[in-house]
Amino acid sequence: MPSAIEISLSVALGIGLAAATGFRIFLPLLVAGLAARAGAIPLNDGFLWLAGTPVLLTLGTAALIETLAYYIPGVDHLLDVLATPAAMAAGIIVSASVMADIPPGVLWPAIIAGGGIAGLAKGGMALLRAQSSVATGGLGNPVVSTGETAGAVILSLLAVMLPFIALLVVLGLMVWIVRKAGRRLFRRPDPDRRGPDRRGSDRRWPG
């Protein structure tokens, strides 16, 4: 029976990697597979294939294609739509793969939370890209894409090396996304952006 500290480390590792799939789907899976291959993290018996050479080569190729595709105008927004459910699935897979020897009562809620966090992170990044497109006409989107890739790599490595720190980062990220989405949903209309007063347009001037 693992100790409470070991269970907490596994959960933090899984949640951190799951959140990273909200930035990029394949990079966190690649990092998890490489870390398991190096013996840095354990894998559940049903996910030992993740550290196999063919899978690592496939994940590396997919991660490269995904990263480059986000720099293509128009494709980045399409990927945001298609990648949200894929990110949730990847979050569930990667969290389930690294949460080894955890009681089922903790394992399944943690796996479900991993998928939800991945989807929320992906939605937050899609919202940020949409705002960038409006504000910069799409010119700022490559900066957002670069930040997403860097975030996926950094958060994945942090989850492997410092799981509890990664968990704190994920919590902060979730708070930021929820607050940002809340402000967008419940934002009051700006009076300065309203159209001209219709009463003024109907006013008749003396001829």
Backbone as JSON Lines, residues from 0, in Angstrom:
{"i":0,"aa":"M","n":[0.84,-1.19,0.0],"ca":[0.0,0.0,0.0],"c":[0.88,1.25,0.0]}
{"i":1,"aa":"P","n":[0.8,2.09,-1.02],"ca":[1.63,3.29,-1.06],"c":[1.24,4.27,0.04]}
{"i":2,"aa":"S","n":[2.22,5.09,0.43],"ca":[1.97,6.08,1.46],"c":[1.19,7.25,0.89]}
{"i":3,"aa":"A","n":[0.7,8.11,1.78],"ca":[-0.05,9.29,1.34],"c":[0.82,10.21,0.49]}
{"i":4,"aa":"I","n":[2.11,10.3,0.84],"ca":[3.02,11.15,0.06],"c":[3.2,10.59,-1.35]}
{"i":5,"aa":"E","n":[3.35,9.27,-1.46],"ca":[3.52,8.65,-2.77],"c":[2.27,8.83,-3.63]}
{"i":6,"aa":"I","n":[1.11,8.68,-3.01],"ca":[-0.15,8.88,-3.74],"c":[-0.26,10.32,-4.21]}
{"i":7,"aa":"S","n":[0.08,11.27,-3.33],"ca":[0.0,12.69,-3.68],"c":[0.95,13.03,-4.81]}
{"i":8,"aa":"L","n":[2.16,12.44,-4.78],"ca":[3.13,12.7,-5.86],"c":[2.61,12.18,-7.2]}
{"i":9,"aa":"S","n":[2.01,10.99,-7.18],"ca":[1.49,10.42,-8.43],"c":[0.34,11.25,-8.97]}
{"i":10,"aa":"V","n":[-0.53,11.7,-8.09],"ca":[-1.66,12.53,-8.52],"c":[-1.16,13.86,-9.07]}
{"i":11,"aa":"A","n":[-0.21,14.49,-8.39],"ca":[0.34,15.76,-8.85],"c":[1.03,15.59,-10.2]}
{"i":12,"aa":"L","n":[1.75,14.48,-10.37],"ca":[2.4,14.19,-11.64],"c":[1.37,14.05,-12.76]}
{"i":13,"aa":"G","n":[0.32,13.28,-12.49],"ca":[-0.71,13.07,-13.5],"c":[-1.46,14.34,-13.86]}
{"i":14,"aa":"I","n":[-1.8,15.13,-12.85],"ca":[-2.53,16.37,-13.11],"c":[-1.66,17.37,-13.87]}
{"i":15,"aa":"G","n":[-0.38,17.45,-13.52],"ca":[0.52,18.36,-14.21],"c":[0.68,18.0,-15.68]}
{"i":16,"aa":"L","n":[0.86,16.72,-15.97],"ca":[0.97,16.29,-17.37],"c":[-0.34,16.47,-18.12]}
{"i":17,"aa":"A","n":[-1.45,16.21,-17.45],"ca":[-2.76,16.38,-18.08],"c":[-2.99,17.84,-18.46]}
{"i":18,"aa":"A","n":[-2.65,18.75,-17.56],"ca":[-2.82,20.17,-17.85],"c":[-1.95,20.58,-19.04]}
{"i":19,"aa":"A","n":[-0.77,20.0,-19.14],"ca":[0.14,20.34,-20.24],"c":[-0.44,19.93,-21.59]}
{"i":20,"aa":"T","n":[-1.29,18.9,-21.63],"ca":[-1.91,18.52,-22.9],"c":[-2.9,19.58,-23.38]}
{"i":21,"aa":"G","n":[-3.3,20.48,-22.49],"ca":[-4.14,21.59,-22.91],"c":[-3.38,22.61,-23.74]}
{"i":22,"aa":"F","n":[-2.05,22.6,-23.64],"ca":[-1.21,23.47,-24.47],"c":[-0.84,22.77,-25.79]}
{"i":23,"aa":"R","n":[-0.36,21.55,-25.67],"ca":[-0.03,20.72,-26.82],"c":[-0.39,19.28,-26.46]}
{"i":24,"aa":"I","n":[-1.01,18.58,-27.39],"ca":[-1.52,17.24,-27.07],"c":[-0.4,16.21,-26.95]}
{"i":25,"aa":"F","n":[0.53,16.22,-27.9],"ca":[1.48,15.12,-27.99],"c":[2.76,15.33,-27.18]}
{"i":26,"aa":"L","n":[3.14,16.58,-26.95],"ca":[4.38,16.85,-26.23],"c":[4.39,16.26,-24.81]}
{"i":27,"aa":"P","n":[3.34,16.44,-24.0],"ca":[3.35,15.83,-22.66],"c":[3.41,14.3,-22.69]}
{"i":28,"aa":"L","n":[2.72,13.69,-23.67],"ca":[2.8,12.24,-23.81],"c":[4.22,11.81,-24.15]}
{"i":29,"aa":"L","n":[4.88,12.59,-25.01],"ca":[6.26,12.3,-25.37],"c":[7.18,12.44,-24.17]}
{"i":30,"aa":"V","n":[7.01,13.51,-23.4],"ca":[7.84,13.71,-22.21],"c":[7.61,12.57,-21.21]}
{"i":31,"aa":"A","n":[6.36,12.18,-21.01],"ca":[6.07,11.08,-20.08],"c":[6.71,9.79,-20.55]}
{"i":32,"aa":"G","n":[6.63,9.5,-21.85],"ca":[7.23,8.29,-22.37],"c":[8.74,8.28,-22.24]}
{"i":33,"aa":"L","n":[9.37,9.43,-22.53],"ca":[10.83,9.52,-22.4],"c":[11.26,9.41,-20.95]}
{"i":34,"aa":"A","n":[10.5,10.06,-20.05],"ca":[10.83,9.99,-18.62],"c":[10.7,8.56,-18.1]}
{"i":35,"aa":"A","n":[9.66,7.86,-18.56],"ca":[9.49,6.46,-18.15],"c":[10.6,5.6,-18.73]}
{"i":36,"aa":"R","n":[10.98,5.88,-19.96],"ca":[12.07,5.13,-20.6],"c":[13.38,5.31,-19.83]}
{"i":37,"aa":"A","n":[13.58,6.52,-19.29],"ca":[14.8,6.79,-18.52],"c":[14.7,6.32,-17.08]}
{"i":38,"aa":"G","n":[13.53,5.83,-16.66],"ca":[13.36,5.35,-15.3],"c":[13.04,6.44,-14.3]}
{"i":39,"aa":"A","n":[12.7,7.64,-14.79],"ca":[12.43,8.76,-13.88],"c":[11.04,8.67,-13.26]}
{"i":40,"aa":"I","n":[10.08,8.1,-13.98],"ca":[8.72,7.96,-13.46],"c":[8.22,6.55,-13.77]}
{"i":41,"aa":"P","n":[7.31,6.01,-12.94],"ca":[6.74,4.7,-13.23],"c":[5.54,4.82,-14.16]}
{"i":42,"aa":"L","n":[5.22,3.73,-14.82],"ca":[4.01,3.65,-15.64],"c":[3.17,2.49,-15.15]}
{"i":43,"aa":"N","n":[1.85,2.67,-15.23],"ca":[0.97,1.54,-14.95],"c":[1.22,0.43,-15.96]}
{"i":44,"aa":"D","n":[0.94,-0.8,-15.54],"ca":[1.24,-1.95,-16.4],"c":[0.55,-1.85,-17.75]}
{"i":45,"aa":"G","n":[-0.66,-1.29,-17.77],"ca":[-1.39,-1.19,-19.03],"c":[-0.88,-0.11,-19.96]}
{"i":46,"aa":"F","n":[0.1,0.69,-19.51],"ca":[0.6,1.8,-20.33],"c":[2.11,1.71,-20.56]}
{"i":47,"aa":"L","n":[2.68,0.53,-20.38],"ca":[4.12,0.37,-20.62],"c":[4.49,0.63,-22.07]}
{"i":48,"aa":"W","n":[3.52,0.48,-22.97],"ca":[3.76,0.74,-24.39],"c":[4.16,2.18,-24.65]}
{"i":49,"aa":"L","n":[3.82,3.08,-23.72],"ca":[4.1,4.5,-23.92],"c":[5.6,4.77,-23.98]}
{"i":50,"aa":"A","n":[6.41,3.88,-23.37],"ca":[7.86,4.06,-23.37],"c":[8.54,3.25,-24.46]}
{"i":51,"aa":"G","n":[7.76,2.61,-25.33],"ca":[8.35,1.83,-26.41],"c":[8.89,2.71,-27.52]}
{"i":52,"aa":"T","n":[9.9,2.22,-28.21],"ca":[10.54,3.0,-29.28],"c":[9.58,3.4,-30.39]}
{"i":53,"aa":"P","n":[8.77,2.49,-30.93],"ca":[7.85,2.9,-32.0],"c":[6.89,4.0,-31.56]}
{"i":54,"aa":"V","n":[6.38,3.91,-30.34],"ca":[5.44,4.92,-29.84],"c":[6.15,6.25,-29.64]}
{"i":55,"aa":"L","n":[7.36,6.22,-29.12],"ca":[8.11,7.47,-28.91],"c":[8.41,8.16,-30.24]}
{"i":56,"aa":"L","n":[8.77,7.39,-31.25],"ca":[9.02,7.97,-32.57],"c":[7.74,8.57,-33.16]}
{"i":57,"aa":"T","n":[6.63,7.85,-32.97],"ca":[5.36,8.36,-33.47],"c":[4.95,9.63,-32.75]}
{"i":58,"aa":"L","n":[5.1,9.65,-31.42],"ca":[4.75,10.84,-30.63],"c":[5.65,12.01,-30.99]}
{"i":59,"aa":"G","n":[6.94,11.74,-31.22],"ca":[7.85,12.82,-31.6],"c":[7.47,13.45,-32.93]}
{"i":60,"aa":"T","n":[7.11,12.6,-33.89],"ca":[6.68,13.11,-35.2],"c":[5.38,13.9,-35.08]}
{"i":61,"aa":"A","n":[4.42,13.35,-34.31],"ca":[3.13,14.02,-34.14],"c":[3.29,15.35,-33.41]}
{"i":62,"aa":"A","n":[4.18,15.38,-32.41],"ca":[4.41,16.62,-31.67],"c":[5.01,17.69,-32.57]}
{"i":63,"aa":"L","n":[5.92,17.3,-33.46],"ca":[6.53,18.26,-34.38],"c":[5.5,18.81,-35.36]}
{"i":64,"aa":"I","n":[4.69,17.92,-35.92],"ca":[3.66,18.36,-36.88],"c":[2.65,19.28,-36.19]}
{"i":65,"aa":"E","n":[2.22,18.9,-34.98],"ca":[1.25,19.73,-34.26],"c":[1.81,21.11,-33.97]}
{"i":66,"aa":"T","n":[3.06,21.16,-33.53],"ca":[3.68,22.44,-33.19],"c":[3.77,23.35,-34.41]}
{"i":67,"aa":"L","n":[4.21,22.81,-35.54],"ca":[4.35,23.61,-36.75],"c":[2.99,24.04,-37.3]}
{"i":68,"aa":"A","n":[1.99,23.17,-37.17],"ca":[0.67,23.47,-37.73],"c":[0.05,24.7,-37.07]}
{"i":69,"aa":"Y","n":[0.38,24.96,-35.82],"ca":[-0.18,26.12,-35.12],"c":[0.38,27.45,-35.62]}
{"i":70,"aa":"Y","n":[1.38,27.4,-36.48],"ca":[1.91,28.64,-37.05],"c":[1.29,28.96,-38.42]}
{"i":71,"aa":"I","n":[0.36,28.11,-38.86],"ca":[-0.3,28.34,-40.15],"c":[-1.61,29.09,-39.89]}
{"i":72,"aa":"P","n":[-1.78,30.29,-40.46],"ca":[-3.0,31.06,-40.23],"c":[-4.25,30.28,-40.65]}
{"i":73,"aa":"G","n":[-5.25,30.33,-39.8],"ca":[-6.5,29.62,-40.08],"c":[-6.47,28.21,-39.55]}
{"i":74,"aa":"V","n":[-5.36,27.51,-39.76],"ca":[-5.24,26.14,-39.25],"c":[-5.2,26.14,-37.73]}
{"i":75,"aa":"D","n":[-4.6,27.18,-37.15],"ca":[-4.51,27.24,-35.69],"c":[-5.9,27.28,-35.05]}
{"i":76,"aa":"H","n":[-6.82,28.06,-35.63],"ca":[-8.17,28.12,-35.08],"c":[-8.91,26.81,-35.3]}
{"i":77,"aa":"L","n":[-8.71,26.19,-36.44],"ca":[-9.33,24.89,-36.71],"c":[-8.83,23.84,-35.72]}
{"i":78,"aa":"L","n":[-7.54,23.86,-35.44],"ca":[-6.99,22.91,-34.48],"c":[-7.54,23.15,-33.08]}
{"i":79,"aa":"D","n":[-7.78,24.41,-32.73],"ca":[-8.36,24.69,-31.42],"c":[-9.71,24.02,-31.26]}
{"i":80,"aa":"V","n":[-10.5,24.03,-32.33],"ca":[-11.83,23.4,-32.28],"c":[-11.7,21.88,-32.19]}
{"i":81,"aa":"L","n":[-10.84,21.32,-33.04],"ca":[-10.7,19.86,-33.09],"c":[-9.93,19.3,-31.9]}
{"i":82,"aa":"A","n":[-9.01,20.1,-31.35],"ca":[-8.1,19.58,-30.34],"c":[-8.68,19.57,-28.94]}
{"i":83,"aa":"T","n":[-9.78,20.28,-28.71],"ca":[-10.33,20.32,-27.35],"c":[-10.74,18.93,-26.85]}
{"i":84,"aa":"P","n":[-11.58,18.18,-27.58],"ca":[-11.87,16.82,-27.12],"c":[-10.65,15.92,-27.13]}
{"i":85,"aa":"A","n":[-9.74,16.12,-28.1],"ca":[-8.52,15.32,-28.15],"c":[-7.64,15.6,-26.94]}
{"i":86,"aa":"A","n":[-7.58,16.86,-26.5],"ca":[-6.8,17.21,-25.32],"c":[-7.37,16.55,-24.07]}
{"i":87,"aa":"M","n":[-8.69,16.49,-23.97],"ca":[-9.31,15.82,-22.83],"c":[-8.97,14.34,-22.82]}
{"i":88,"aa":"A","n":[-9.02,13.72,-23.99],"ca":[-8.66,12.3,-24.08],"c":[-7.19,12.09,-23.73]}
{"i":89,"aa":"A","n":[-6.33,12.97,-24.24],"ca":[-4.9,12.86,-23.93],"c":[-4.64,13.08,-22.45]}
{"i":90,"aa":"G","n":[-5.38,14.02,-21.84],"ca":[-5.23,14.26,-20.41],"c":[-5.61,13.04,-19.58]}
{"i":91,"aa":"I","n":[-6.67,12.36,-20.0],"ca":[-7.08,11.14,-19.29],"c":[-6.03,10.05,-19.46]}
{"i":92,"aa":"I","n":[-5.51,9.89,-20.69],"ca":[-4.53,8.84,-20.94],"c":[-3.25,9.07,-20.16]}
{"i":93,"aa":"V","n":[-2.73,10.3,-20.23],"ca":[-1.43,10.56,-19.6],"c":[-1.54,10.51,-18.08]}
{"i":94,"aa":"S","n":[-2.65,10.98,-17.53],"ca":[-2.8,10.92,-16.07],"c":[-2.99,9.48,-15.6]}
{"i":95,"aa":"A","n":[-3.75,8.69,-16.37],"ca":[-3.95,7.29,-16.0],"c":[-2.65,6.5,-16.11]}
{"i":96,"aa":"S","n":[-1.8,6.88,-17.05],"ca":[-0.57,6.11,-17.29],"c":[0.45,6.26,-16.16]}
{"i":97,"aa":"V","n":[0.47,7.42,-15.51],"ca":[1.53,7.67,-14.51],"c":[1.04,7.54,-13.07]}
{"i":98,"aa":"M","n":[-0.26,7.41,-12.86],"ca":[-0.78,7.26,-11.5],"c":[-0.74,5.78,-11.12]}
{"i":99,"aa":"A","n":[0.44,5.32,-10.74],"ca":[0.66,3.91,-10.47],"c":[0.39,3.59,-9.0]}
{"i":100,"aa":"D","n":[-0.19,2.39,-8.79],"ca":[-0.41,1.86,-7.44],"c":[-1.23,2.8,-6.56]}
{"i":101,"aa":"I","n":[-2.26,3.39,-7.15],"ca":[-3.14,4.29,-6.41],"c":[-4.48,3.6,-6.19]}
{"i":102,"aa":"P","n":[-5.06,3.69,-4.99],"ca":[-6.37,3.08,-4.74],"c":[-7.42,3.59,-5.73]}
{"i":103,"aa":"P","n":[-8.33,2.72,-6.17],"ca":[-9.34,3.12,-7.16],"c":[-10.17,4.32,-6.72]}
{"i":104,"aa":"G","n":[-10.42,4.46,-5.41],"ca":[-11.2,5.59,-4.93],"c":[-10.53,6.92,-5.16]}
{"i":105,"aa":"V","n":[-9.23,6.91,-5.31],"ca":[-8.47,8.14,-5.6],"c":[-8.16,8.21,-7.1]}
{"i":106,"aa":"L","n":[-7.89,7.05,-7.69],"ca":[-7.45,7.0,-9.08],"c":[-8.48,7.56,-10.05]}
{"i":107,"aa":"W","n":[-9.71,7.07,-9.99],"ca":[-10.71,7.46,-10.99],"c":[-11.11,8.92,-10.9]}
{"i":108,"aa":"P","n":[-11.35,9.47,-9.7],"ca":[-11.61,10.92,-9.66],"c":[-10.44,11.75,-10.18]}
{"i":109,"aa":"A","n":[-9.2,11.3,-9.9],"ca":[-8.03,12.04,-10.36],"c":[-7.91,11.98,-11.88]}
{"i":110,"aa":"I","n":[-8.22,10.82,-12.47],"ca":[-8.16,10.68,-13.93],"c":[-9.21,11.57,-14.59]}
{"i":111,"aa":"I","n":[-10.43,11.55,-14.05],"ca":[-11.49,12.4,-14.6],"c":[-11.12,13.87,-14.48]}
{"i":112,"aa":"A","n":[-10.53,14.23,-13.32],"ca":[-10.09,15.62,-13.13],"c":[-9.01,15.98,-14.14]}
{"i":113,"aa":"G","n":[-8.13,15.03,-14.45],"ca":[-7.09,15.29,-15.45],"c":[-7.67,15.62,-16.8]}
{"i":114,"aa":"G","n":[-8.68,14.88,-17.21],"ca":[-9.33,15.17,-18.49],"c":[-10.02,16.52,-18.49]}
{"i":115,"aa":"G","n":[-10.71,16.83,-17.39],"ca":[-11.39,18.12,-17.29],"c":[-10.43,19.29,-17.29]}
{"i":116,"aa":"I","n":[-9.32,19.15,-16.57],"ca":[-8.32,20.22,-16.52],"c":[-7.69,20.42,-17.9]}
{"i":117,"aa":"A","n":[-7.43,19.33,-18.61],"ca":[-6.87,19.44,-19.96],"c":[-7.83,20.2,-20.87]}
{"i":118,"aa":"G","n":[-9.12,19.86,-20.79],"ca":[-10.1,20.56,-21.62],"c":[-10.23,22.02,-21.27]}
{"i":119,"aa":"L","n":[-10.19,22.33,-19.97],"ca":[-10.28,23.72,-19.53],"c":[-9.06,24.52,-19.98]}
{"i":120,"aa":"A","n":[-7.88,23.91,-19.88],"ca":[-6.66,24.59,-20.32],"c":[-6.71,24.85,-21.82]}
{"i":121,"aa":"K","n":[-7.18,23.87,-22.58],"ca":[-7.27,24.05,-24.03],"c":[-8.28,25.14,-24.38]}
{"i":122,"aa":"G","n":[-9.4,25.16,-23.67],"ca":[-10.39,26.21,-23.91],"c":[-9.84,27.59,-23.6]}
{"i":123,"aa":"G","n":[-9.05,27.69,-22.54],"ca":[-8.44,28.97,-22.19],"c":[-7.47,29.45,-23.24]}
{"i":124,"aa":"M","n":[-6.68,28.53,-23.79],"ca":[-5.73,28.91,-24.83],"c":[-6.46,29.31,-26.12]}
{"i":125,"aa":"A","n":[-7.55,28.61,-26.43],"ca":[-8.34,28.98,-27.61],"c":[-8.93,30.37,-27.46]}
{"i":126,"aa":"L","n":[-9.39,30.69,-26.25],"ca":[-9.93,32.03,-25.99],"c":[-8.85,33.09,-26.14]}
{"i":127,"aa":"L","n":[-7.66,32.78,-25.63],"ca":[-6.55,33.72,-25.75],"c":[-6.17,33.95,-27.22]}
{"i":128,"aa":"R","n":[-6.18,32.89,-28.02],"ca":[-5.85,33.03,-29.44],"c":[-6.9,33.86,-30.17]}
{"i":129,"aa":"A","n":[-8.18,33.63,-29.82],"ca":[-9.25,34.4,-30.44],"c":[-9.11,35.88,-30.12]}
{"i":130,"aa":"Q","n":[-8.79,36.21,-28.89],"ca":[-8.59,37.6,-28.51],"c":[-7.39,38.2,-29.24]}
{"i":131,"aa":"S","n":[-6.34,37.4,-29.41],"ca":[-5.16,37.87,-30.14],"c":[-5.51,38.16,-31.59]}
{"i":132,"aa":"S","n":[-6.35,37.3,-32.19],"ca":[-6.75,37.51,-33.58],"c":[-7.52,38.81,-33.74]}
{"i":133,"aa":"V","n":[-8.41,39.1,-32.79],"ca":[-9.2,40.32,-32.86],"c":[-8.32,41.55,-32.65]}
{"i":134,"aa":"A","n":[-7.42,41.46,-31.66],"ca":[-6.61,42.63,-31.3],"c":[-5.49,42.91,-32.3]}
{"i":135,"aa":"T","n":[-4.93,41.88,-32.92],"ca":[-3.76,42.07,-33.78],"c":[-4.0,41.65,-35.22]}
{"i":136,"aa":"G","n":[-5.22,41.23,-35.55],"ca":[-5.49,40.76,-36.89],"c":[-4.77,39.47,-37.22]}
{"i":137,"aa":"G","n":[-4.44,38.69,-36.2],"ca":[-3.74,37.42,-36.39],"c":[-2.23,37.52,-36.33]}
{"i":138,"aa":"L","n":[-1.69,38.74,-36.31],"ca":[-0.24,38.9,-36.29],"c":[0.38,38.42,-34.98]}
{"i":139,"aa":"G","n":[-0.41,38.47,-33.9],"ca":[0.12,38.04,-32.61],"c":[-0.06,36.56,-32.33]}
{"i":140,"aa":"N","n":[-0.73,35.83,-33.23],"ca":[-0.99,34.41,-33.0],"c":[0.28,33.56,-32.93]}
{"i":141,"aa":"P","n":[1.32,33.84,-33.74],"ca":[2.55,33.05,-33.59],"c":[3.17,33.19,-32.2]}
{"i":142,"aa":"V","n":[3.02,34.35,-31.59],"ca":[3.53,34.53,-30.23],"c":[2.76,33.65,-29.26]}
{"i":143,"aa":"V","n":[1.43,33.59,-29.43],"ca":[0.6,32.73,-28.59],"c":[1.0,31.27,-28.79]}
{"i":144,"aa":"S","n":[1.21,30.87,-30.04],"ca":[1.58,29.49,-30.34],"c":[2.92,29.13,-29.71]}
{"i":145,"aa":"T","n":[3.89,30.06,-29.78],"ca":[5.19,29.81,-29.16],"c":[5.05,29.67,-27.65]}
{"i":146,"aa":"G","n":[4.22,30.52,-27.05],"ca":[3.99,30.43,-25.61],"c":[3.33,29.12,-25.21]}
{"i":147,"aa":"E","n":[2.41,28.63,-26.05],"ca":[1.76,27.35,-25.77],"c":[2.76,26.2,-25.79]}
{"i":148,"aa":"T","n":[3.62,26.19,-26.8],"ca":[4.62,25.14,-26.9],"c":[5.58,25.17,-25.72]}
{"i":149,"aa":"A","n":[6.03,26.38,-25.38],"ca":[6.93,26.52,-24.23],"c":[6.23,26.09,-22.95]}
{"i":150,"aa":"G","n":[4.96,26.46,-22.82],"ca":[4.21,26.07,-21.63],"c":[4.05,24.57,-21.5]}
{"i":151,"aa":"A","n":[3.8,23.89,-22.65],"ca":[3.66,22.44,-22.63],"c":[4.95,21.76,-22.19]}
{"i":152,"aa":"V","n":[6.08,22.23,-22.71],"ca":[7.37,21.64,-22.37],"c":[7.72,21.9,-20.9]}
{"i":153,"aa":"I","n":[7.58,23.16,-20.49],"ca":[7.98,23.53,-19.13],"c":[7.09,22.83,-18.1]}
{"i":154,"aa":"L","n":[5.78,22.85,-18.32],"ca":[4.88,22.22,-17.36],"c":[5.07,20.71,-17.31]}
{"i":155,"aa":"S","n":[5.35,20.09,-18.45],"ca":[5.59,18.65,-18.47],"c":[6.86,18.29,-17.69]}
{"i":156,"aa":"L","n":[7.93,19.04,-17.94],"ca":[9.18,18.79,-17.21],"c":[9.03,19.08,-15.73]}
{"i":157,"aa":"L","n":[8.29,20.12,-15.41],"ca":[8.06,20.47,-14.02],"c":[7.26,19.37,-13.32]}
{"i":158,"aa":"A","n":[6.28,18.8,-14.02],"ca":[5.48,17.72,-13.44],"c":[6.34,16.5,-13.14]}
{"i":159,"aa":"V","n":[7.31,16.22,-14.01],"ca":[8.18,15.06,-13.81],"c":[9.16,15.3,-12.68]}
{"i":160,"aa":"M","n":[9.74,16.5,-12.63],"ca":[10.81,16.76,-11.67],"c":[10.3,17.32,-10.34]}
{"i":161,"aa":"L","n":[9.29,18.18,-10.38],"ca":[8.76,18.82,-9.16],"c":[7.23,18.79,-9.22]}
{"i":162,"aa":"P","n":[6.64,17.63,-8.96],"ca":[5.19,17.47,-9.15],"c":[4.35,18.44,-8.33]}
{"i":163,"aa":"F","n":[4.72,18.69,-7.09],"ca":[3.91,19.58,-6.26],"c":[3.96,21.02,-6.76]}
{"i":164,"aa":"I","n":[5.12,21.45,-7.23],"ca":[5.22,22.79,-7.81],"c":[4.37,22.87,-9.07]}
{"i":165,"aa":"A","n":[4.41,21.81,-9.88],"ca":[3.58,21.78,-11.09],"c":[2.1,21.87,-10.73]}
{"i":166,"aa":"L","n":[1.7,21.21,-9.66],"ca":[0.3,21.25,-9.24],"c":[-0.12,22.66,-8.85]}
{"i":167,"aa":"L","n":[0.77,23.38,-8.17],"ca":[0.48,24.76,-7.8],"c":[0.35,25.64,-9.06]}
{"i":168,"aa":"V","n":[1.21,25.4,-10.03],"ca":[1.12,26.14,-11.28],"c":[-0.2,25.86,-11.98]}
{"i":169,"aa":"V","n":[-0.62,24.6,-11.98],"ca":[-1.9,24.23,-12.61],"c":[-3.07,24.91,-11.91]}
{"i":170,"aa":"L","n":[-3.05,24.93,-10.6],"ca":[-4.13,25.59,-9.85],"c":[-4.19,27.08,-10.2]}
{"i":171,"aa":"G","n":[-3.03,27.72,-10.26],"ca":[-2.99,29.13,-10.64],"c":[-3.5,29.34,-12.06]}
{"i":172,"aa":"L","n":[-3.14,28.44,-12.95],"ca":[-3.6,28.52,-14.35],"c":[-5.11,28.38,-14.43]}
{"i":173,"aa":"M","n":[-5.67,27.44,-13.67],"ca":[-7.12,27.23,-13.7],"c":[-7.87,28.46,-13.18]}
{"i":174,"aa":"V","n":[-7.35,29.07,-12.11],"ca":[-7.97,30.27,-11.57],"c":[-7.94,31.39,-12.61]}
{"i":175,"aa":"W","n":[-6.81,31.55,-13.29],"ca":[-6.69,32.6,-14.31],"c":[-7.66,32.37,-15.46]}
{"i":176,"aa":"I","n":[-7.78,31.13,-15.92],"ca":[-8.68,30.83,-17.04],"c":[-10.13,31.06,-16.66]}
{"i":177,"aa":"V","n":[-10.52,30.6,-15.47],"ca":[-11.9,30.78,-15.03],"c":[-12.24,32.26,-14.89]}
{"i":178,"aa":"R","n":[-11.34,33.03,-14.31],"ca":[-11.59,34.47,-14.15],"c":[-11.65,35.17,-15.5]}
{"i":179,"aa":"K","n":[-10.77,34.78,-16.42],"ca":[-10.75,35.4,-17.74],"c":[-12.03,35.06,-18.5]}
{"i":180,"aa":"A","n":[-12.44,33.81,-18.43],"ca":[-13.67,33.41,-19.12],"c":[-14.88,34.08,-18.47]}
{"i":181,"aa":"G","n":[-14.87,34.21,-17.14],"ca":[-15.98,34.85,-16.45],"c":[-16.12,36.31,-16.83]}
{"i":182,"aa":"R","n":[-15.0,37.02,-16.93],"ca":[-15.05,38.43,-17.33],"c":[-15.58,38.57,-18.75]}
{"i":183,"aa":"R","n":[-15.23,37.62,-19.61],"ca":[-15.69,37.71,-20.99],"c":[-17.19,37.41,-21.09]}
{"i":184,"aa":"L","n":[-17.65,36.45,-20.31],"ca":[-19.06,36.05,-20.38],"c":[-19.98,37.08,-19.74]}
{"i":185,"aa":"F","n":[-19.54,37.68,-18.65],"ca":[-20.4,38.57,-17.89],"c":[-19.98,40.03,-18.0]}
{"i":186,"aa":"R","n":[-19.21,40.35,-19.03],"ca":[-18.76,41.73,-19.23],"c":[-19.94,42.6,-19.62]}
{"i":187,"aa":"R","n":[-20.02,43.76,-19.0],"ca":[-21.07,44.72,-19.34],"c":[-20.71,45.45,-20.63]}
{"i":188,"aa":"P","n":[-21.69,45.75,-21.45],"ca":[-21.39,46.45,-22.7],"c":[-20.81,47.83,-22.43]}
{"i":189,"aa":"D","n":[-19.87,48.22,-23.26],"ca":[-19.22,49.52,-23.13],"c":[-20.12,50.59,-23.74]}
{"i":190,"aa":"P","n":[-20.55,51.59,-22.96],"ca":[-21.43,52.63,-23.5],"c":[-20.81,53.38,-24.67]}
{"i":191,"aa":"D","n":[-19.46,53.48,-24.68],"ca":[-18.79,54.22,-25.75],"c":[-18.87,53.5,-27.09]}
{"i":192,"aa":"R","n":[-19.21,52.18,-27.04],"ca":[-19.27,51.41,-28.27],"c":[-20.68,51.29,-28.82]}
{"i":193,"aa":"R","n":[-21.64,51.91,-28.16],"ca":[-23.0,51.86,-28.65],"c":[-23.15,52.74,-29.89]}
{"i":194,"aa":"G","n":[-24.14,52.4,-30.69],"ca":[-24.37,53.16,-31.9],"c":[-24.92,54.53,-31.59]}
{"i":195,"aa":"P","n":[-25.1,55.36,-32.61],"ca":[-25.63,56.7,-32.4],"c":[-27.06,56.67,-31.89]}
{"i":196,"aa":"D","n":[-27.43,57.69,-31.2],"ca":[-28.77,57.79,-30.64],"c":[-29.8,57.91,-31.77]}
{"i":197,"aa":"R","n":[-30.71,56.94,-31.78],"ca":[-31.72,56.95,-32.83],"c":[-32.61,58.19,-32.76]}
{"i":198,"aa":"R","n":[-32.81,58.71,-31.56],"ca":[-33.66,59.9,-31.44],"c":[-33.04,61.09,-32.17]}
{"i":199,"aa":"G","n":[-31.71,61.11,-32.13],"ca":[-31.03,62.2,-32.81],"c":[-31.15,62.08,-34.32]}
{"i":200,"aa":"S","n":[-31.17,60.81,-34.82],"ca":[-31.27,60.64,-36.26],"c":[-32.65,60.96,-36.79]}
{"i":201,"aa":"D","n":[-33.65,60.9,-35.92],"ca":[-35.02,61.18,-36.37],"c":[-35.39,62.65,-36.24]}
{"i":202,"aa":"R","n":[-34.49,63.43,-35.68],"ca":[-34.82,64.82,-35.44],"c":[-34.89,65.58,-36.77]}
{"i":203,"aa":"R","n":[-35.92,66.35,-36.92],"ca":[-36.11,67.13,-38.13],"c":[-35.55,68.55,-37.95]}
{"i":204,"aa":"W","n":[-34.73,68.91,-38.89],"ca":[-34.13,70.23,-38.81],"c":[-34.98,71.21,-39.61]}
{"i":205,"aa":"P","n":[-35.09,72.42,-39.18],"ca":[-35.88,73.39,-39.94],"c":[-35.3,73.66,-41.31]}
{"i":206,"aa":"G","n":[-36.2,73.7,-42.35],"ca":[-35.72,73.88,-43.71],"c":[-35.56,75.37,-44.04]}
